[in-house]
Amino acid sequence: MNPIAGMGGSVGLKGTDGDAYEKASDMGASPRSPDRIRTTLSRLGGDINSNYTIFSCSGSMGGDILDELGIQYEESYLSSGRTYAEDTVQACKAMRERGADLIVFCGGDGTARDIYSVVGDSIPILGIPAGVKMYSSVFALTPSVAAELIRSFIDGTSSLREAEIMDIDEEKYRNGQLDRRLYGQAVTPYKGQQVQAAKCAFFSLGEAESKEQIARFAYEFMSDGSTYLLGVGSTTKAIADAFGIEKTLLGIDIVKDGRLLIKDANERDILALMAQDKKMKIIVSPLGAQGFIFGRGNHQISPAVLRAVGRKNIIVVGTPQKLQNTPYLFVDTGDAELDDKLSGYVSVVCGYRLAARKSVLNR
């Protein structure tokens, strides 16, 4: 477990590489990994030790939570204090030497890269999603689904497939530049639609025109006096462009009456504004191929924010081509009860006064 994975999300830092951990801590961010891995282990059930041998790092890299849940394990790597990428590398070397059949990790793309640098495609790996940026396709859709995949791997009912290990430059990402890089092909358990696809962008001759039509419609309905949270992506950027607002492409911006109130807002900014302005709505666009509308790259829109805004005030937008290549939409907020409430059918604005019906799943 990467104990600091995902801490930069809610405070708008878009990752915890480098010195971002200290900044996130100073801003009041909390770790995401512990709760995510607890969910996976709890779903595996109490008979976990009767079926397989568990190797784990000690302390904050996994041992503490296994001790808490009463799950027996063999300590393969001793970790202490603040942990770094080198700890992940050394832990994987130790697990490889012990003959591990599957390496399960909780973190983001950086953790996936570190593990891949050691095992390559020699050992299957599976990620429990906990990071801010998760472009790799080795992650289960949710922590609960990760438990199902682990069981199916042990039972021999899952298959193995090649999965992309991808990451981005966080400094460029924080400055609104998306610089993606493919690091290689790992191997991961696969069963149905339980592992996320690698993120990708869609382009066609009609994409720009579709975004303009969506933006034109948004320009009309956003004149209702509400305060709007504009999510990440090029479709929401097109909406901001219609108002002449400089959008943070990879952040959350707050707009009201055609004016930019807060640029690149974090969770604290949003909640503080909501204390004064109760009439708030959210506009988000699904991530290309993956289909996530919440839980990937927009942790600033936290469960607390979503509960306060309410499902009826969430507006999903997406171009026809993106929707054609995205069979389902997904949510993974970290709050199971909320994810259930967000599930179901939703109308997605896909043109000028046009909408398509899509199903939102929480697994």
KARA-V579579 format. One line per field, one symbol per residue. ss: DSSP state (H for helix, E for strand, - for the rest). phi: phi as a letter, one per 20 degrees, with the letter a starting at -180 (. if undefined). psi: psi as a letter, one per 40 degrees, with the letter a starting at -180 (. if undefined). Layout:
ss=???
phi=???
psi=???
This chain:
ss=-------------------HHHHHHH------HHHHHHHHHHHH---HHHH---EEE-HHHEHHHHHH-----EEEE-------HHHHHHHHHHHHH----EEEEEE-HHHHHHHHHHH----EEEEEE---------EE--HHHHHHHHHHHHH---EEEEEEEEEE-HHHHH-----EEEEEEEEEEE----E-----------HHHHHHHHHHHHHHH-----EEEE---HHHHHHHHH----------EEEE--EEEE----HHHHHHHH-----EEEEEE------EEE--------HHHHHHH-HHHEEEE--HHHHH----EEE----HHHHHHH-EEEEEEEE--EEEEEEEE--
phi=.efdgnffffememqcfmefffffffenfdfdggffffffffffnfegffdbedebfelfeqggfffgemefbdfdbedbmfdcgffffffffffffengebddcdrcfffffffffeeldecfcbeefbeedcefdeeffbgffgfffffffffmedddbfcfdcbcffffffendddebeeqdecbfbbldddfeffbddcbfeffffffffffffgffeeenfedeeffofffffffffemdfefgdcdddcblmdeecelfdgfgffffffdceecccdccffgmfnfdbocmcfgeegffffffnffddddcafgffffecgcdccbendfffgffefoebedfcaflcbdecedddb
psi=hheehededdeeefifibedddddddeeiiidddddddddddddieedeedihhhiiibeedddddddefhiihhehhiiahiidddddddddddddefhdhhhihaaddddddddddebedhiihhhheadhgeifehididdddddddddddeeeiiiiihhhiiihdddddeehhgihheahahiihhbfehiiiiiihiideddddddddddddddeeeeeihhhhaiidddddddddefhhihdfahihihfeihdhhfiiddddddddddhegiihhihihhddehdiehefedgidddddddideehhhiiidddddegdiiiigeehddddddeiaiihhheahfiiihihhif.
